[in-house]
């Protein structure tokens, strides 16, 4: 009889080992979780930095009145931060009014 079929099979590097592939999948899953936690932590640090930064001296800029309404800054009176002539459609000194006079 052939000696290769006798006794326990020795493990060689080229034999199929399901545990190797399962551990590789586990490593990939762990890498994905590490990246996700890193991105979450980066966003959290950025938001906390924005919350505790003194932004009083920075100019505000709202590209449209929708943005100003979204953050709760509308209506904006002339002289307030964020006011600009382009947002004041009727020229009365109040930008992003909730209604327009006909």
Buried (B, 14 or more C-beta within 10 A) or exposed (E): EEEEEEEEEEEEEEEEEEEEEEEEEEEEEEEEEEEEEEEEEEEEEEEEEEEEEEEEEEEBEBEEBEBBBEEEBBBBEEEEEBBEEEBBEEEEEBBBBEEEEE
